[in-house]
Every structure is written in C-alpha cells, then in structure tokens.
C-alpha cells in the first residue's frame, strides 16, 4: 500500500536541508529503484520553482511500504529528521486514484 509522508520544516531550515540533501536523495533513489516511489518533492516557501534563500516549508513523499509501521520507521530514519530539518512528520495511508 502507498503511504504519504508529509513533513513540515522548522524555521530557517535551508542550511540543514542542503547539508543532509545527498543522503536524503539517496534514500529516495533506493525507493525509486525498488519501484516503490510514487512521487517526492519539497514545498517551496514562495511561489517559485527555485525559492532561493526563501527555502522550503516541508516535503511530501508518497511510496509503497509493507505497513504503516514500516512507513513510519522509514520516515523516522530520514536524514532530514536527523539533521533537524523537520519540525513535524505525519505518515498516513494513501489511496492512489488518478492517474
């Protein structure tokens, strides 16, 4: 089943995001290679593809996991969590309807 991992950043998270980004992306790439990643990306703090120094307010990952507990464990081990980027992370089941 798919699960949505909805993360909200702490204030001024850009520097911490940038330092933890390679490890964060490597985990997402592993999900993609396993055919489990539906989508992933950050929420820009302003209405722009590249928000520059405004940074980001959070992230969304939708991926397949064996259970809610497995999805939560994966989210808890995210390098952004370890780097203090995220203030809050919510994990909940996601039912894909379209496309």
Secondary structure as UniProt FT lines:
FT   STRAND          2..9
FT   TURN            11..12
FT   HELIX           14..33
FT   TURN            34..35
FT   STRAND          37..44
FT   HELIX           52..54
FT   STRAND          56..64
FT   HELIX           68..76
FT   HELIX           79..82
FT   TURN            83..84
FT   STRAND          86..94
//
